[in-house]
Amino acid sequence: MDDVLRRLGVVESLQAKTLSSVSALEATVPHLATKADLHALATKIIRWLVGTLIGAVSVAFTIAKFVN
């Protein structure tokens, strides 16, 4: 019977550690990015890159026009 009580005590201590780990994970989850957040970010990055490329090409052609 003592062996069962000892093993039950080990299980209870592991359960307490698991509960604290789960609580920490639950506290972190709301701050993580969702699939929609990542998609929106990718769209913004693509727009920024295209805009920068168009601006750089415009500047390059303007410089080339005045050099000739």
MOWO-V504477 format. One record per run of one state. SS is the DSSP state (H for helix, E for strand, - for the rest). FROM is the first residue (numbers start at 1). TO is the last residue. Records with the same first field share a line. If there is no record, write none. Layout:
SS->FROM-TO, FROM-TO
This chain:
-->1-1, 30-34, 68-68
H->2-29, 35-67
